[in-house]
């Protein structure tokens, strides 16, 4: 797990936000929710205003059973919409 996190960190520092988010959506299509959540996290760190990705990240968190984190992400989508 530590090695996987290190690889994700290195990839995150080298790749663009859109490339990382594309990977997140590919992981979703493959049913790999854990990888999708990791990629969404990295992509949204680089591009925090990406509303659709944040919404899809929130749904991914719901599917993973992390309702508190999903609620926080949906709240951020709402805050971005109300600006």
PyMOL Python script that loads the backbone (N, CA, C, O; Angstrom):
from pymol import cmd

cmd.read_pdbstr("""\
ATOM      1  N   UNK A   1       0.833  -1.201   0.000  1.00  0.00           N
ATOM      2  CA  UNK A   1       0.000   0.000   0.000  1.00  0.00           C
ATOM      3  C   UNK A   1       0.866   1.250   0.000  1.00  0.00           C
ATOM      4  O   UNK A   1       0.552   2.204  -0.711  1.00  0.00           O
ATOM      5  N   UNK A   2       1.941   1.276   0.769  1.00  0.00           N
ATOM      6  CA  UNK A   2       2.815   2.441   0.818  1.00  0.00           C
ATOM      7  C   UNK A   2       3.427   2.691  -0.551  1.00  0.00           C
ATOM      8  O   UNK A   2       3.511   3.834  -1.001  1.00  0.00           O
ATOM      9  N   UNK A   3       3.854   1.621  -1.212  1.00  0.00           N
ATOM     10  CA  UNK A   3       4.452   1.756  -2.543  1.00  0.00           C
ATOM     11  C   UNK A   3       3.435   2.317  -3.534  1.00  0.00           C
ATOM     12  O   UNK A   3       3.763   3.171  -4.358  1.00  0.00           O
ATOM     13  N   UNK A   4       2.206   1.830  -3.446  1.00  0.00           N
ATOM     14  CA  UNK A   4       1.149   2.308  -4.344  1.00  0.00           C
ATOM     15  C   UNK A   4       0.890   3.791  -4.117  1.00  0.00           C
ATOM     16  O   UNK A   4       0.722   4.541  -5.078  1.00  0.00           O
ATOM     17  N   UNK A   5       0.854   4.221  -2.875  1.00  0.00           N
ATOM     18  CA  UNK A   5       0.646   5.636  -2.568  1.00  0.00           C
ATOM     19  C   UNK A   5       1.790   6.486  -3.098  1.00  0.00           C
ATOM     20  O   UNK A   5       1.571   7.589  -3.599  1.00  0.00           O
ATOM     21  N   UNK A   6       3.012   5.972  -2.986  1.00  0.00           N
ATOM     22  CA  UNK A   6       4.172   6.702  -3.495  1.00  0.00           C
ATOM     23  C   UNK A   6       4.086   6.848  -5.007  1.00  0.00           C
ATOM     24  O   UNK A   6       4.407   7.908  -5.545  1.00  0.00           O
ATOM     25  N   UNK A   7       3.665   5.813  -5.686  1.00  0.00           N
ATOM     26  CA  UNK A   7       3.525   5.867  -7.143  1.00  0.00           C
ATOM     27  C   UNK A   7       2.448   6.882  -7.518  1.00  0.00           C
ATOM     28  O   UNK A   7       2.630   7.668  -8.448  1.00  0.00           O
ATOM     29  N   UNK A   8       1.342   6.866  -6.807  1.00  0.00           N
ATOM     30  CA  UNK A   8       0.262   7.812  -7.078  1.00  0.00           C
ATOM     31  C   UNK A   8       0.756   9.235  -6.846  1.00  0.00           C
ATOM     32  O   UNK A   8       0.423  10.133  -7.620  1.00  0.00           O
ATOM     33  N   UNK A   9       1.538   9.457  -5.802  1.00  0.00           N
ATOM     34  CA  UNK A   9       2.058  10.788  -5.510  1.00  0.00           C
ATOM     35  C   UNK A   9       2.967  11.266  -6.630  1.00  0.00           C
ATOM     36  O   UNK A   9       2.846  12.406  -7.079  1.00  0.00           O
ATOM     37  N   UNK A  10       3.865  10.422  -7.082  1.00  0.00           N
ATOM     38  CA  UNK A  10       4.780  10.790  -8.158  1.00  0.00           C
ATOM     39  C   UNK A  10       4.002  11.070  -9.441  1.00  0.00           C
ATOM     40  O   UNK A  10       4.272  12.058 -10.124  1.00  0.00           O
ATOM     41  N   UNK A  11       3.054  10.225  -9.766  1.00  0.00           N
ATOM     42  CA  UNK A  11       2.239  10.454 -10.957  1.00  0.00           C
ATOM     43  C   UNK A  11       1.494  11.776 -10.855  1.00  0.00           C
ATOM     44  O   UNK A  11       1.399  12.523 -11.828  1.00  0.00           O
ATOM     45  N   UNK A  12       0.976  12.053  -9.687  1.00  0.00           N
ATOM     46  CA  UNK A  12       0.230  13.283  -9.477  1.00  0.00           C
ATOM     47  C   UNK A  12       1.066  14.527  -9.682  1.00  0.00           C
ATOM     48  O   UNK A  12       0.551  15.552 -10.128  1.00  0.00           O
ATOM     49  N   UNK A  13       2.340  14.457  -9.365  1.00  0.00           N
ATOM     50  CA  UNK A  13       3.188  15.626  -9.527  1.00  0.00           C
ATOM     51  C   UNK A  13       3.628  15.819 -10.973  1.00  0.00           C
ATOM     52  O   UNK A  13       4.035  16.919 -11.346  1.00  0.00           O
ATOM     53  N   UNK A  14       3.556  14.784 -11.786  1.00  0.00           N
ATOM     54  CA  UNK A  14       4.025  14.863 -13.160  1.00  0.00           C
ATOM     55  C   UNK A  14       2.913  15.076 -14.184  1.00  0.00           C
ATOM     56  O   UNK A  14       3.159  15.647 -15.247  1.00  0.00           O
ATOM     57  N   UNK A  15       1.720  14.637 -13.889  1.00  0.00           N
ATOM     58  CA  UNK A  15       0.631  14.659 -14.857  1.00  0.00           C
ATOM     59  C   UNK A  15      -0.267  15.881 -14.677  1.00  0.00           C
ATOM     60  O   UNK A  15      -0.337  16.457 -13.591  1.00  0.00           O
ATOM     61  N   UNK A  16      -0.941  16.264 -15.738  1.00  0.00           N
ATOM     62  CA  UNK A  16      -1.891  17.369 -15.667  1.00  0.00           C
ATOM     63  C   UNK A  16      -3.157  16.924 -14.946  1.00  0.00           C
ATOM     64  O   UNK A  16      -3.433  15.731 -14.827  1.00  0.00           O
ATOM     65  N   UNK A  17      -3.915  17.893 -14.473  1.00  0.00           N
ATOM     66  CA  UNK A  17      -5.170  17.591 -13.782  1.00  0.00           C
ATOM     67  C   UNK A  17      -6.113  16.815 -14.698  1.00  0.00           C
ATOM     68  O   UNK A  17      -6.744  15.854 -14.258  1.00  0.00           O
ATOM     69  N   UNK A  18      -6.218  17.218 -15.962  1.00  0.00           N
ATOM     70  CA  UNK A  18      -7.150  16.545 -16.868  1.00  0.00           C
ATOM     71  C   UNK A  18      -6.744  15.101 -17.113  1.00  0.00           C
ATOM     72  O   UNK A  18      -7.603  14.222 -17.189  1.00  0.00           O
ATOM     73  N   UNK A  19      -5.447  14.845 -17.237  1.00  0.00           N
ATOM     74  CA  UNK A  19      -4.970  13.474 -17.433  1.00  0.00           C
ATOM     75  C   UNK A  19      -5.315  12.612 -16.224  1.00  0.00           C
ATOM     76  O   UNK A  19      -5.744  11.467 -16.369  1.00  0.00           O
ATOM     77  N   UNK A  20      -5.126  13.164 -15.044  1.00  0.00           N
ATOM     78  CA  UNK A  20      -5.433  12.426 -13.815  1.00  0.00           C
ATOM     79  C   UNK A  20      -6.930  12.169 -13.715  1.00  0.00           C
ATOM     80  O   UNK A  20      -7.349  11.075 -13.338  1.00  0.00           O
ATOM     81  N   UNK A  21      -7.736  13.169 -14.052  1.00  0.00           N
ATOM     82  CA  UNK A  21      -9.188  12.983 -14.006  1.00  0.00           C
ATOM     83  C   UNK A  21      -9.650  11.981 -15.059  1.00  0.00           C
ATOM     84  O   UNK A  21     -10.578  11.209 -14.817  1.00  0.00           O
ATOM     85  N   UNK A  22      -9.014  11.989 -16.217  1.00  0.00           N
ATOM     86  CA  UNK A  22      -9.322  10.974 -17.226  1.00  0.00           C
ATOM     87  C   UNK A  22      -9.052   9.571 -16.669  1.00  0.00           C
ATOM     88  O   UNK A  22      -9.824   8.641 -16.905  1.00  0.00           O
ATOM     89  N   UNK A  23      -7.959   9.434 -15.934  1.00  0.00           N
ATOM     90  CA  UNK A  23      -7.648   8.151 -15.286  1.00  0.00           C
ATOM     91  C   UNK A  23      -8.722   7.783 -14.257  1.00  0.00           C
ATOM     92  O   UNK A  23      -9.085   6.615 -14.119  1.00  0.00           O
ATOM     93  N   UNK A  24      -9.223   8.785 -13.540  1.00  0.00           N
ATOM     94  CA  UNK A  24     -10.279   8.536 -12.547  1.00  0.00           C
ATOM     95  C   UNK A  24     -11.521   7.975 -13.228  1.00  0.00           C
ATOM     96  O   UNK A  24     -12.116   7.009 -12.750  1.00  0.00           O
ATOM     97  N   UNK A  25     -11.910   8.584 -14.344  1.00  0.00           N
ATOM     98  CA  UNK A  25     -13.097   8.109 -15.060  1.00  0.00           C
ATOM     99  C   UNK A  25     -12.876   6.724 -15.661  1.00  0.00           C
ATOM    100  O   UNK A  25     -13.799   5.910 -15.703  1.00  0.00           O
ATOM    101  N   UNK A  26     -11.659   6.455 -16.124  1.00  0.00           N
ATOM    102  CA  UNK A  26     -11.349   5.114 -16.642  1.00  0.00           C
ATOM    103  C   UNK A  26     -11.460   4.082 -15.524  1.00  0.00           C
ATOM    104  O   UNK A  26     -11.978   2.987 -15.740  1.00  0.00           O
ATOM    105  N   UNK A  27     -10.979   4.424 -14.334  1.00  0.00           N
ATOM    106  CA  UNK A  27     -11.082   3.513 -13.189  1.00  0.00           C
ATOM    107  C   UNK A  27     -12.539   3.287 -12.815  1.00  0.00           C
ATOM    108  O   UNK A  27     -12.923   2.172 -12.461  1.00  0.00           O
ATOM    109  N   UNK A  28     -13.358   4.339 -12.890  1.00  0.00           N
ATOM    110  CA  UNK A  28     -14.792   4.181 -12.623  1.00  0.00           C
ATOM    111  C   UNK A  28     -15.428   3.212 -13.607  1.00  0.00           C
ATOM    112  O   UNK A  28     -16.180   2.320 -13.214  1.00  0.00           O
ATOM    113  N   UNK A  29     -15.125   3.393 -14.891  1.00  0.00           N
ATOM    114  CA  UNK A  29     -15.690   2.498 -15.904  1.00  0.00           C
ATOM    115  C   UNK A  29     -15.268   1.052 -15.670  1.00  0.00           C
ATOM    116  O   UNK A  29     -16.020   0.123 -15.965  1.00  0.00           O
ATOM    117  N   UNK A  30     -14.063   0.869 -15.137  1.00  0.00           N
ATOM    118  CA  UNK A  30     -13.561  -0.483 -14.862  1.00  0.00           C
ATOM    119  C   UNK A  30     -14.071  -1.029 -13.534  1.00  0.00           C
ATOM    120  O   UNK A  30     -13.828  -2.190 -13.204  1.00  0.00           O
ATOM    121  N   UNK A  31     -14.776  -0.199 -12.773  1.00  0.00           N
ATOM    122  CA  UNK A  31     -15.308  -0.633 -11.485  1.00  0.00           C
ATOM    123  C   UNK A  31     -14.315  -0.573 -10.345  1.00  0.00           C
ATOM    124  O   UNK A  31     -14.576  -1.123  -9.275  1.00  0.00           O
ATOM    125  N   UNK A  32     -13.187   0.079 -10.545  1.00  0.00           N
ATOM    126  CA  UNK A  32     -12.151   0.202  -9.517  1.00  0.00           C
ATOM    127  C   UNK A  32     -12.353   1.505  -8.752  1.00  0.00           C
ATOM    128  O   UNK A  32     -11.717   2.519  -9.038  1.00  0.00           O
ATOM    129  N   UNK A  33     -13.253   1.453  -7.775  1.00  0.00           N
ATOM    130  CA  UNK A  33     -13.647   2.663  -7.048  1.00  0.00           C
ATOM    131  C   UNK A  33     -12.521   3.246  -6.211  1.00  0.00           C
ATOM    132  O   UNK A  33     -12.408   4.467  -6.097  1.00  0.00           O
ATOM    133  N   UNK A  34     -11.687   2.397  -5.625  1.00  0.00           N
ATOM    134  CA  UNK A  34     -10.580   2.903  -4.813  1.00  0.00           C
ATOM    135  C   UNK A  34      -9.609   3.723  -5.651  1.00  0.00           C
ATOM    136  O   UNK A  34      -9.204   4.814  -5.250  1.00  0.00           O
ATOM    137  N   UNK A  35      -9.239   3.199  -6.809  1.00  0.00           N
ATOM    138  CA  UNK A  35      -8.329   3.931  -7.692  1.00  0.00           C
ATOM    139  C   UNK A  35      -8.993   5.198  -8.199  1.00  0.00           C
ATOM    140  O   UNK A  35      -8.353   6.247  -8.273  1.00  0.00           O
ATOM    141  N   UNK A  36     -10.262   5.113  -8.546  1.00  0.00           N
ATOM    142  CA  UNK A  36     -10.983   6.301  -9.007  1.00  0.00           C
ATOM    143  C   UNK A  36     -10.955   7.391  -7.943  1.00  0.00           C
ATOM    144  O   UNK A  36     -10.701   8.555  -8.252  1.00  0.00           O
ATOM    145  N   UNK A  37     -11.213   7.021  -6.695  1.00  0.00           N
ATOM    146  CA  UNK A  37     -11.206   8.008  -5.612  1.00  0.00           C
ATOM    147  C   UNK A  37      -9.820   8.634  -5.450  1.00  0.00           C
ATOM    148  O   UNK A  37      -9.705   9.844  -5.255  1.00  0.00           O
ATOM    149  N   UNK A  38      -8.782   7.823  -5.530  1.00  0.00           N
ATOM    150  CA  UNK A  38      -7.416   8.361  -5.423  1.00  0.00           C
ATOM    151  C   UNK A  38      -7.135   9.340  -6.548  1.00  0.00           C
ATOM    152  O   UNK A  38      -6.568  10.408  -6.314  1.00  0.00           O
ATOM    153  N   UNK A  39      -7.524   8.989  -7.769  1.00  0.00           N
ATOM    154  CA  UNK A  39      -7.264   9.863  -8.918  1.00  0.00           C
ATOM    155  C   UNK A  39      -8.096  11.150  -8.831  1.00  0.00           C
ATOM    156  O   UNK A  39      -7.604  12.233  -9.149  1.00  0.00           O
ATOM    157  N   UNK A  40      -9.340  11.030  -8.405  1.00  0.00           N
ATOM    158  CA  UNK A  40     -10.149  12.238  -8.217  1.00  0.00           C
ATOM    159  C   UNK A  40      -9.492  13.163  -7.198  1.00  0.00           C
ATOM    160  O   UNK A  40      -9.436  14.375  -7.404  1.00  0.00           O
ATOM    161  N   UNK A  41      -9.001  12.600  -6.109  1.00  0.00           N
ATOM    162  CA  UNK A  41      -8.347  13.410  -5.087  1.00  0.00           C
ATOM    163  C   UNK A  41      -7.174  14.183  -5.690  1.00  0.00           C
ATOM    164  O   UNK A  41      -7.050  15.390  -5.482  1.00  0.00           O
ATOM    165  N   UNK A  42      -6.323  13.491  -6.430  1.00  0.00           N
ATOM    166  CA  UNK A  42      -5.165  14.144  -7.052  1.00  0.00           C
ATOM    167  C   UNK A  42      -5.581  15.184  -8.084  1.00  0.00           C
ATOM    168  O   UNK A  42      -5.046  16.292  -8.111  1.00  0.00           O
ATOM    169  N   UNK A  43      -6.527  14.825  -8.923  1.00  0.00           N
ATOM    170  CA  UNK A  43      -6.976  15.753  -9.955  1.00  0.00           C
ATOM    171  C   UNK A  43      -7.605  17.001  -9.383  1.00  0.00           C
ATOM    172  O   UNK A  43      -7.396  18.100  -9.896  1.00  0.00           O
ATOM    173  N   UNK A  44      -8.382  16.836  -8.314  1.00  0.00           N
ATOM    174  CA  UNK A  44      -9.043  17.986  -7.696  1.00  0.00           C
ATOM    175  C   UNK A  44      -8.078  18.842  -6.879  1.00  0.00           C
ATOM    176  O   UNK A  44      -8.340  20.024  -6.654  1.00  0.00           O
ATOM    177  N   UNK A  45      -6.984  18.269  -6.443  1.00  0.00           N
ATOM    178  CA  UNK A  45      -5.947  19.092  -5.801  1.00  0.00           C
ATOM    179  C   UNK A  45      -5.344  20.050  -6.824  1.00  0.00           C
ATOM    180  O   UNK A  45      -5.024  21.192  -6.497  1.00  0.00           O
ATOM    181  N   UNK A  46      -5.190  19.589  -8.049  1.00  0.00           N
ATOM    182  CA  UNK A  46      -4.612  20.411  -9.111  1.00  0.00           C
ATOM    183  C   UNK A  46      -5.645  21.354  -9.742  1.00  0.00           C
ATOM    184  O   UNK A  46      -5.296  22.432 -10.223  1.00  0.00           O
ATOM    185  N   UNK A  47      -6.894  20.947  -9.735  1.00  0.00           N
ATOM    186  CA  UNK A  47      -7.956  21.728 -10.364  1.00  0.00           C
ATOM    187  C   UNK A  47      -9.194  21.727  -9.472  1.00  0.00           C
ATOM    188  O   UNK A  47     -10.184  21.066  -9.785  1.00  0.00           O
ATOM    189  N   UNK A  48      -9.146  22.463  -8.363  1.00  0.00           N
ATOM    190  CA  UNK A  48     -10.226  22.400  -7.372  1.00  0.00           C
ATOM    191  C   UNK A  48     -11.575  22.916  -7.856  1.00  0.00           C
ATOM    192  O   UNK A  48     -12.602  22.603  -7.254  1.00  0.00           O
ATOM    193  N   UNK A  49     -11.594  23.695  -8.923  1.00  0.00           N
ATOM    194  CA  UNK A  49     -12.853  24.237  -9.409  1.00  0.00           C
ATOM    195  C   UNK A  49     -13.556  23.367 -10.432  1.00  0.00           C
ATOM    196  O   UNK A  49     -14.540  23.802 -11.031  1.00  0.00           O
ATOM    197  N   UNK A  50     -13.083  22.165 -10.647  1.00  0.00           N
ATOM    198  CA  UNK A  50     -13.678  21.264 -11.644  1.00  0.00           C
ATOM    199  C   UNK A  50     -14.943  20.649 -11.045  1.00  0.00           C
ATOM    200  O   UNK A  50     -14.904  19.597 -10.406  1.00  0.00           O
ATOM    201  N   UNK A  51     -16.056  21.331 -11.268  1.00  0.00           N
ATOM    202  CA  UNK A  51     -17.324  20.995 -10.614  1.00  0.00           C
ATOM    203  C   UNK A  51     -17.804  19.572 -10.924  1.00  0.00           C
ATOM    204  O   UNK A  51     -18.171  18.832 -10.010  1.00  0.00           O
ATOM    205  N   UNK A  52     -17.804  19.188 -12.192  1.00  0.00           N
ATOM    206  CA  UNK A  52     -18.314  17.861 -12.547  1.00  0.00           C
ATOM    207  C   UNK A  52     -17.467  16.751 -11.950  1.00  0.00           C
ATOM    208  O   UNK A  52     -18.001  15.737 -11.500  1.00  0.00           O
ATOM    209  N   UNK A  53     -16.161  16.931 -11.943  1.00  0.00           N
ATOM    210  CA  UNK A  53     -15.286  15.915 -11.351  1.00  0.00           C
ATOM    211  C   UNK A  53     -15.537  15.814  -9.845  1.00  0.00           C
ATOM    212  O   UNK A  53     -15.539  14.719  -9.283  1.00  0.00           O
ATOM    213  N   UNK A  54     -15.747  16.965  -9.196  1.00  0.00           N
ATOM    214  CA  UNK A  54     -16.007  16.941  -7.745  1.00  0.00           C
ATOM    215  C   UNK A  54     -17.319  16.221  -7.450  1.00  0.00           C
ATOM    216  O   UNK A  54     -17.416  15.460  -6.488  1.00  0.00           O
ATOM    217  N   UNK A  55     -18.322  16.468  -8.283  1.00  0.00           N
ATOM    218  CA  UNK A  55     -19.617  15.788  -8.108  1.00  0.00           C
ATOM    219  C   UNK A  55     -19.449  14.277  -8.284  1.00  0.00           C
ATOM    220  O   UNK A  55     -19.973  13.491  -7.494  1.00  0.00           O
ATOM    221  N   UNK A  56     -18.719  13.881  -9.321  1.00  0.00           N
ATOM    222  CA  UNK A  56     -18.509  12.452  -9.561  1.00  0.00           C
ATOM    223  C   UNK A  56     -17.656  11.820  -8.467  1.00  0.00           C
ATOM    224  O   UNK A  56     -17.842  10.654  -8.120  1.00  0.00           O
ATOM    225  N   UNK A  57     -16.726  12.590  -7.929  1.00  0.00           N
ATOM    226  CA  UNK A  57     -15.933  12.127  -6.781  1.00  0.00           C
ATOM    227  C   UNK A  57     -16.845  11.882  -5.587  1.00  0.00           C
ATOM    228  O   UNK A  57     -16.704  10.881  -4.884  1.00  0.00           O
ATOM    229  N   UNK A  58     -17.774  12.793  -5.364  1.00  0.00           N
ATOM    230  CA  UNK A  58     -18.714  12.626  -4.246  1.00  0.00           C
ATOM    231  C   UNK A  58     -19.545  11.358  -4.419  1.00  0.00           C
ATOM    232  O   UNK A  58     -19.747  10.612  -3.461  1.00  0.00           O
ATOM    233  N   UNK A  59     -20.026  11.111  -5.635  1.00  0.00           N
ATOM    234  CA  UNK A  59     -20.777   9.874  -5.885  1.00  0.00           C
ATOM    235  C   UNK A  59     -19.902   8.636  -5.681  1.00  0.00           C
ATOM    236  O   UNK A  59     -20.371   7.612  -5.184  1.00  0.00           O
ATOM    237  N   UNK A  60     -18.642   8.737  -6.063  1.00  0.00           N
ATOM    238  CA  UNK A  60     -17.717   7.619  -5.854  1.00  0.00           C
ATOM    239  C   UNK A  60     -17.543   7.347  -4.371  1.00  0.00           C
ATOM    240  O   UNK A  60     -17.538   6.196  -3.937  1.00  0.00           O
ATOM    241  N   UNK A  61     -17.401   8.416  -3.597  1.00  0.00           N
ATOM    242  CA  UNK A  61     -17.275   8.254  -2.146  1.00  0.00           C
ATOM    243  C   UNK A  61     -18.520   7.605  -1.554  1.00  0.00           C
ATOM    244  O   UNK A  61     -18.420   6.768  -0.657  1.00  0.00           O
ATOM    245  N   UNK A  62     -19.690   7.988  -2.051  1.00  0.00           N
ATOM    246  CA  UNK A  62     -20.932   7.351  -1.593  1.00  0.00           C
ATOM    247  C   UNK A  62     -20.912   5.855  -1.864  1.00  0.00           C
ATOM    248  O   UNK A  62     -21.270   5.053  -1.002  1.00  0.00           O
ATOM    249  N   UNK A  63     -20.490   5.483  -3.071  1.00  0.00           N
ATOM    250  CA  UNK A  63     -20.428   4.066  -3.426  1.00  0.00           C
ATOM    251  C   UNK A  63     -19.446   3.305  -2.545  1.00  0.00           C
ATOM    252  O   UNK A  63     -19.624   2.117  -2.278  1.00  0.00           O
ATOM    253  N   UNK A  64     -18.395   4.012  -2.093  1.00  0.00           N
ATOM    254  CA  UNK A  64     -17.409   3.394  -1.201  1.00  0.00           C
ATOM    255  C   UNK A  64     -17.892   3.357   0.253  1.00  0.00           C
ATOM    256  O   UNK A  64     -17.253   2.741   1.106  1.00  0.00           O
ATOM    257  N   UNK A  65     -19.020   4.016   0.530  1.00  0.00           N
ATOM    258  CA  UNK A  65     -19.569   4.022   1.884  1.00  0.00           C
ATOM    259  C   UNK A  65     -19.073   5.145   2.764  1.00  0.00           C
ATOM    260  O   UNK A  65     -19.349   5.151   3.963  1.00  0.00           O
ATOM    261  N   UNK A  66     -18.346   6.099   2.200  1.00  0.00           N
ATOM    262  CA  UNK A  66     -17.808   7.219   2.982  1.00  0.00           C
ATOM    263  C   UNK A  66     -18.773   8.400   2.872  1.00  0.00           C
ATOM    264  O   UNK A  66     -18.508   9.370   2.161  1.00  0.00           O
ATOM    265  N   UNK A  67     -19.893   8.302   3.585  1.00  0.00           N
ATOM    266  CA  UNK A  67     -20.965   9.287   3.439  1.00  0.00           C
ATOM    267  C   UNK A  67     -20.567  10.672   3.951  1.00  0.00           C
ATOM    268  O   UNK A  67     -20.990  11.679   3.384  1.00  0.00           O
ATOM    269  N   UNK A  68     -19.769  10.737   5.003  1.00  0.00           N
ATOM    270  CA  UNK A  68     -19.353  12.048   5.513  1.00  0.00           C
ATOM    271  C   UNK A  68     -18.502  12.797   4.498  1.00  0.00           C
ATOM    272  O   UNK A  68     -18.726  13.981   4.249  1.00  0.00           O
ATOM    273  N   UNK A  69     -17.537  12.118   3.917  1.00  0.00           N
ATOM    274  CA  UNK A  69     -16.683  12.752   2.908  1.00  0.00           C
ATOM    275  C   UNK A  69     -17.510  13.121   1.674  1.00  0.00           C
ATOM    276  O   UNK A  69     -17.303  14.181   1.084  1.00  0.00           O
ATOM    277  N   UNK A  70     -18.444  12.253   1.284  1.00  0.00           N
ATOM    278  CA  UNK A  70     -19.302  12.548   0.133  1.00  0.00           C
ATOM    279  C   UNK A  70     -20.133  13.798   0.404  1.00  0.00           C
ATOM    280  O   UNK A  70     -20.272  14.656  -0.467  1.00  0.00           O
ATOM    281  N   UNK A  71     -20.678  13.898   1.597  1.00  0.00           N
ATOM    282  CA  UNK A  71     -21.474  15.066   1.970  1.00  0.00           C
ATOM    283  C   UNK A  71     -20.637  16.336   1.869  1.00  0.00           C
ATOM    284  O   UNK A  71     -21.113  17.362   1.385  1.00  0.00           O
ATOM    285  N   UNK A  72     -19.386  16.264   2.329  1.00  0.00           N
ATOM    286  CA  UNK A  72     -18.497  17.423   2.243  1.00  0.00           C
ATOM    287  C   UNK A  72     -18.241  17.824   0.788  1.00  0.00           C
ATOM    288  O   UNK A  72     -18.240  19.009   0.455  1.00  0.00           O
ATOM    289  N   UNK A  73     -18.026  16.837  -0.065  1.00  0.00           N
ATOM    290  CA  UNK A  73     -17.775  17.134  -1.481  1.00  0.00           C
ATOM    291  C   UNK A  73     -19.018  17.706  -2.156  1.00  0.00           C
ATOM    292  O   UNK A  73     -18.913  18.645  -2.945  1.00  0.00           O
ATOM    293  N   UNK A  74     -20.190  17.153  -1.858  1.00  0.00           N
ATOM    294  CA  UNK A  74     -21.422  17.714  -2.414  1.00  0.00           C
ATOM    295  C   UNK A  74     -21.619  19.147  -1.918  1.00  0.00           C
ATOM    296  O   UNK A  74     -22.092  20.006  -2.663  1.00  0.00           O
ATOM    297  N   UNK A  75     -21.259  19.399  -0.670  1.00  0.00           N
ATOM    298  CA  UNK A  75     -21.335  20.755  -0.133  1.00  0.00           C
ATOM    299  C   UNK A  75     -20.433  21.707  -0.892  1.00  0.00           C
ATOM    300  O   UNK A  75     -20.810  22.852  -1.144  1.00  0.00           O
ATOM    301  N   UNK A  76     -19.245  21.247  -1.258  1.00  0.00           N
ATOM    302  CA  UNK A  76     -18.323  22.081  -2.030  1.00  0.00           C
ATOM    303  C   UNK A  76     -18.881  22.356  -3.424  1.00  0.00           C
ATOM    304  O   UNK A  76     -18.733  23.465  -3.937  1.00  0.00           O
ATOM    305  N   UNK A  77     -19.520  21.363  -4.043  1.00  0.00           N
ATOM    306  CA  UNK A  77     -20.156  21.581  -5.342  1.00  0.00           C
ATOM    307  C   UNK A  77     -21.222  22.654  -5.212  1.00  0.00           C
ATOM    308  O   UNK A  77     -21.320  23.541  -6.060  1.00  0.00           O
ATOM    309  N   UNK A  78     -22.011  22.581  -4.164  1.00  0.00           N
ATOM    310  CA  UNK A  78     -23.067  23.568  -3.930  1.00  0.00           C
ATOM    311  C   UNK A  78     -22.450  24.959  -3.734  1.00  0.00           C
ATOM    312  O   UNK A  78     -22.950  25.938  -4.289  1.00  0.00           O
ATOM    313  N   UNK A  79     -21.377  25.052  -2.957  1.00  0.00           N
ATOM    314  CA  UNK A  79     -20.730  26.342  -2.729  1.00  0.00           C
ATOM    315  C   UNK A  79     -20.175  26.901  -4.044  1.00  0.00           C
ATOM    316  O   UNK A  79     -20.266  28.103  -4.294  1.00  0.00           O
ATOM    317  N   UNK A  80     -19.608  26.043  -4.872  1.00  0.00           N
ATOM    318  CA  UNK A  80     -19.079  26.520  -6.159  1.00  0.00           C
ATOM    319  C   UNK A  80     -20.212  27.015  -7.061  1.00  0.00           C
ATOM    320  O   UNK A  80     -20.048  27.995  -7.788  1.00  0.00           O
ATOM    321  N   UNK A  81     -21.366  26.333  -7.014  1.00  0.00           N
ATOM    322  CA  UNK A  81     -22.513  26.726  -7.835  1.00  0.00           C
ATOM    323  C   UNK A  81     -23.108  28.067  -7.385  1.00  0.00           C
ATOM    324  O   UNK A  81     -23.635  28.823  -8.201  1.00  0.00           O
ATOM    325  N   UNK A  82     -23.020  28.348  -6.102  1.00  0.00           N
ATOM    326  CA  UNK A  82     -23.672  29.554  -5.572  1.00  0.00           C
ATOM    327  C   UNK A  82     -22.782  30.794  -5.683  1.00  0.00           C
ATOM    328  O   UNK A  82     -23.185  31.877  -5.259  1.00  0.00           O
ATOM    329  N   UNK A  83     -21.607  30.655  -6.232  1.00  0.00           N
ATOM    330  CA  UNK A  83     -20.711  31.823  -6.383  1.00  0.00           C
ATOM    331  C   UNK A  83     -21.089  32.646  -7.573  1.00  0.00           C
ATOM    332  O   UNK A  83     -20.448  33.660  -7.851  1.00  0.00           O
TER     333      UNK A  83
END
""", "prot")
cmd.dss("prot")
cmd.show_as("cartoon", "prot")
cmd.util.cbc("prot")
cmd.orient("prot")
